[in-house]
């Protein structure tokens, strides 16, 4: 069986800057979704600041943000932009075979 972890698609010098949560994400490919048994989600390619403190890691898959399903990078970015400044964001993540909620405090 092939590895089920998503692989980073872009070289390190091409990785997007992190957002207010300290994350940069990319789209899961159709083959990655199929291998993982997922319909949607984005994969973390860079972790800094608040996201590190919350325990997020590269290759974590973000399935939802504040109970909103993440179907694309644009969905994720739009939700992050609309986050209140003084309220934690609840991320539903999948790491290996474990799915869990993680709270992250957005940067101001």
C-alpha positions in Angstrom: 0.0 0.0 0.0 1.3 3.4 -0.9 2.1 6.0 1.8 -1.1 7.8 2.9 0.6 11.0 4.0 0.2 13.8 1.6 3.4 15.1 0.1 4.3 18.8 -0.1 3.8 19.9 -3.7 5.9 23.0 -3.8 9.6 23.5 -3.2 10.5 25.3 0.1 11.2 28.6 -1.7 7.7 28.6 -3.2 5.7 28.0 0.0 3.2 30.7 0.7 3.7 33.0 3.7 1.7 32.0 6.8 -1.7 33.5 7.6 -3.1 35.0 10.8 -3.2 31.5 12.3 0.5 30.8 11.5 -0.4 28.4 8.7 0.3 28.0 5.0 -1.8 25.4 3.2 -2.2 23.7 -0.2 -4.9 21.7 -1.8 -5.0 17.9 -1.4 -4.8 16.1 -4.8 -7.6 13.8 -5.8 -5.2 10.8 -5.3 -4.3 12.0 -1.8 -8.0 12.4 -0.9 -8.8 8.9 -2.2 -5.8 7.4 -0.4 -6.9 9.1 2.9 -10.6 8.4 2.4 -11.5 12.1 2.4 -13.8 14.2 0.3 -12.2 17.5 1.1 -9.6 19.3 3.2 -6.3 21.2 2.8 -2.8 20.1 3.9 -0.5 22.2 6.1 2.8 23.0 4.4 4.2 25.6 6.8 3.6 26.2 10.6 4.6 29.2 12.6 3.6 31.3 15.7 0.2 30.5 17.2 -0.2 27.3 15.1 3.1 25.9 16.6 1.9 26.8 20.1 -1.4 25.0 19.4 0.5 21.8 18.3 -0.2 21.9 14.6 2.4 20.3 12.3 3.3 20.1 8.6 1.2 17.5 6.8 -1.8 17.9 9.2 -5.0 18.1 7.1 -7.5 20.8 8.0 -11.0 19.5 7.5 -13.0 22.3 9.0 -12.6 25.8 10.6 -15.2 26.9 13.1 -17.7 24.2 11.9 -17.3 25.2 8.3 -16.1 22.4 6.0 -12.9 23.3 4.1 -13.2 22.2 0.4 -10.4 24.4 -1.1 -7.6 26.7 -0.2 -9.8 29.6 -1.1 -12.5 28.4 1.4 -9.8 28.2 4.1 -8.3 31.7 3.3 -11.8 33.3 3.2 -12.7 31.9 6.6 -9.3 32.9 8.1 -9.8 36.5 6.9 -13.2 36.7 8.5 -12.1 35.4 11.9 -12.7 37.7 14.9 -9.4 39.1 16.3 -9.9 38.2 19.9 -11.5 34.7 19.6 -9.9 31.3 19.2 -10.4 29.5 15.9 -11.4 25.9 16.1 -9.7 23.7 13.5 -10.8 20.1 12.8 -7.6 18.4 11.8 -6.6 14.9 10.8 -3.1 13.6 11.6 -2.4 10.0 10.6 -5.5 8.2 11.7 -6.6 10.7 14.4 -9.1 13.4 13.8 -9.3 16.1 16.5 -10.3 19.7 17.2 -7.5 22.2 17.9 -7.9 25.8 19.1 -5.6 28.5 17.6 -5.6 32.2 18.7 -5.4 34.3 15.5 -2.8 37.1 15.3 -4.2 40.5 15.6 
